[in-house]
């Protein structure tokens, strides 16, 4: 797997003395990671960073992602491989450098079967040396077997299986109103620019804040519109427009300032809350909006 838990597993093994050349990393798709430095930089540096980033011109997804990479908002783990996914893993430059030490990277698609002496993937197989530890970051595990898309394999007694794929964040397939019939259905309801890695905490706090407001249920659902999370990296380019649109709803109901101050106090601020040149911000939002509508037309 190539998600955050897979990365953490590799970093943990290497921090405990496992040499990088003994690690074999199966990467079904290369991914972008978010640079931790953006969230940790002082506000004055963040202002300069965003003004430089938003001053750039782009119209296609590739151009926009290249700009994010140019300004170190995102990074790819391996320079020679184009990412096609983003799991929104937040890593430091030190962690990225450590992961780049792993040279045995397998790009043969998803794992189909783990055998005693080999691993079968979509586009080939690799040998499994005797005594090797296989850390599963791509399948759900049960007590005596592992059920996969096209079959199952037994799980021997005493086997160690580390499941890194049972994430509700990406398993959500449908949307429903968050507030309905005296029931709250917790869902993803914030753009990716919120949260600084604590997006679930930020969503729960926002949902509670909206629930406490003296307004109609339909107004609450406008403020907390659920979204289905995706690992499509181009969604990072759409977030600015989505964020701005949501902000307008909150401002129209007169509660954005109170909510925003609480978010900022907890480190959950949006990029739109950083004080930058208004004309630069407006131009960036316009480019994001243009990209969103261009993608809709393509569909």
C-alpha positions, 0 to 999 in steps of 0.5 A, a space after each residue: 500500500 502507498 497510504 499514510 499507514 504504509 509510510 508510517 510502518 516503513 519509517 517505524 521499521 527503519 527507525 528500529 534499525 531495519 536497513 532500507 535495502 531490506 524493505 520492499 515496498 509495493 506501491 500500486 499507485 504513486 502518491 503526492 504527500 502534503 508537506 508538514 512545513 506549510 502548517 508549521 510556518 509562522 503566519 507572516 511566512 504563510 502569507 508570503 507563501 500563499 501570495 507566491 503560490 496564488 500569483 501563478 497561472 494555470 488551467 489544467 490539472 497537471 499545471 496546477 499540481 506542478 505549481 503546488 509541487 514547485 512551491 513545496 505545498 506537495 511532494 512526490 516520494 519518488 522524483 521519476 514517477 508521476 503520482 496519480 493519487 493523493 491520500 493527504 498524508 502529511 509528512 516532513 521533509 525528513 520523513 520524505 527523505 527517509 522514504 526515498 532511501 527505499 529502492 526496492 519499490 514494486 510497481 506491478 499493481 495491487 496484490 492479488 495473493 500472498 503465498 508462502 514463497 511469492 506475492 502475486 500482483 496484477 501485473 506479475 509476481 515477486 519472490 518472498 524470501 523465507 522469514 520475510 515479514 509481510 505487512 498488509 496495508 491494502 486488505 481487511 483482515 479477519 480471524 482465520 482468513 483474508 477476504 479479497 475482491 476475487 477470493 480469499 486466503 487463509 491466515 495461519 495461526 500466529 500470523 501478524 497482519 497489519 491492516 492499513 486500509 479500513 479507513 471510513 474516510 475513503 469508504 464512504 460511498 454515499 451522502 445524506 443530510 447531516 441533520 435530519 429528523 432529530 438525527 446527526 449523521 457524521 460525514 466529511 463536510 469540510 474542504 481539505 484546506 481545513 484541519 492541518 491533519 486533524 480533519 476529523 476533529 475539525 469536522 466534529 467540532 464544526 458539526 457541534 457548533 452548527 447544531 447549537 445554532 438557533 436556525 432551521 434544519 435546512 440552513 444547518 445542512 447548507 453550512 455542513 454539506 457532506 462531501 465524498 472524499 477521494 484520492 484524486 490529486 486534482 481535488 486539491 485544486 478545487 478546494 479553494 473554490 469550494 472553500 470560498 463558496 462555503 464561506 459565503 454561506 456562513 457569512 450570509 447567515 452571520 456566523 462565519 467570524 465566530 466559527 473562524 476564530 474558534 477554528 484558528 484558535 485550535 489550528 484548524 484555519 483555512 487558507 482563506 483565513 490567511 491575510 493576503 492581498 485580496 486581489 491575489 486571493 480573488 484571482 486564485 479562487 477564480 482560477 479554482 472555480 474555472 477548473 471546477 467548471 471545466 471538469 464538470 463540462 468534461 464529464 
